[in-house]
Amino acid sequence: MNKKILVWSITVALAGFLFGFDTVVISGANQPIKELWNTSPLFHGTFIMSMALWGTVLGSLFGGIPTDRFGRKKTLFWIGILFFISAIGSGLAPDPYSFSFFRFIGGLGVGASSVAAPIYISEIASSDRRGRLVALYQFNLVLGILIAFISNYLLKGFDGANDWRWMLAVEGIPALVFTIMVTQVPNSPRWLALKRQDDAAAMDVLEIIYATKEDALQKLKDIKEDLKLVLNKETLFQKKYSRVLWLGFLIAFFNQLSGINFVLYYAPEILERSGLAAQDSLFSSISIGVVNLLFTLLGVRLIDKLGRRQLLIIGSLGYIVSLLAVAWCFKAEANPTLLITFICLFVASHAIGQGAVIWVFISEIFPNNIRAYGQSWGTGTHWVFAAIITLITPIFLDDKEGIFKDNPWPIFVFFAFMMVLQLLWSIFKVPETKGVSLEDLEKQLVKNE
C-alpha cells in the first residue's frame, strides 16, 4: 500500500477519534451535572445529553455545503477548530445554558466530520483497499470512545466536584493536534477535477496514488467522463437517485435503531441499574470500549474480504441474540457480570457489522458530483435518530411507575425487533460494493436516463 495514502488516510481518520471521544465523554459528566444543576429529566435530555447531537444533526445535514464548495481539506481544518472550542468551553461552562452552547458547537464538528472525512478517504483510495481505509475512520471513532471511557475513569476523583470539567476539557489536546496535522494533506483529486476544474493539481495527487502516470491519466479521464454524464446544476432529490437515497437512509436508520448510542452514552447509568457501584460501572464501561475496538479491528480486516453486505448480516444476527439476552438479564435481575457479557456481545456485533460498514457504504454509493450532499443525507439521517433517542432516553430511564418501572428491558426488546428488520433488508436489498470503483458503482446504482 502507498505509504503517503496511508498517512493521509490516518490523519483524516483522526477526525473519527474526536468524534468518538466527544460523543461519549459526556457519559462521565452525566450524573455530576444532573446533581450540580438539579436538572429535570426532560431538561437534562434536551440540553445536557442531546444538545451536542442536535449540533451534529445540523453539522451533518449542512456539512456537505462547505465540503463541496470549499473542499474536504479546508472543511476538516475548521472541524478541528470547532472541536477545540467546544472542549475548552464545555469544561469552563458556568451554567447549563452555556454548557449546552459549547456542546452544540462540538456537535457541529462531529456532524461535519462524518461527512468530510469518509468522503476524502474514499476519494484517495483504490477500489481494492477503499473499505479498509475508510473504515479507519470508524476504528479511530471507537478508539476515541475507549480513550474517553479510560479518561473519565482516571479523572474520577482528580478534582472533586470539578472532575467532569477536566473530562470534557482534555479533548482540546487531540483537537489541536488534528487541526495542525490536517494542513499537511492534499486536496482530494476528484474534488480538484470536478469542482475546481484543476486537472494539473488533480494529476499531481493521482500520480502519488497510482503506480504509473498512465494509470493516473486513465483515472483522471474516468473522473472527467463522469462529469459529462450529469448536468452542472444537478440536485440530490431526483428520481434516478431514489435507490441510493433509500440505501443511505436505511443504513443510517437501522444503525441508530440498534440502540448503540443508547448503550454507549448511558453505559455507566445502565450498568448502575444492574447493581454495580458508580466507580465499578465506569470501569466496566472501559471493557465495552475495549471490545468495541477489538471487533472494529476485525471488521476493518474483513470488510474488503467478506464485503459490506456480509458483515451487515453477521452483525444483525449478533444484535438480535445479544439484545434479547440483555432484555432478559434486566427482566430477571440477573447477575451484573452476565449482563455486562451480553452488552459486550452487543457492542461486538455492532463493531463488526454496522460500525465497520456504515461510513464506508455511505461514502461509496453516491455519484461523484453529489457525493458531499449524499453523505450529508445519510449522516443527517443517522444523527437525527441519534438525537431523538438520546433526548427521550432519560424519560424512560427515570420512569418509576409506568411500563418501565425503573427497568429498561422493554427498550432492548424493541431494538431487537428493529434488528430483525435490518437482517431482512441486508439479505434482500443491500448491494455489494467491495472492489468496485466509485465510477462503476454509479453506473450500477444510478439510472442515467
Beta strands, then each sheet from edge to edge (+ up, - down):
end
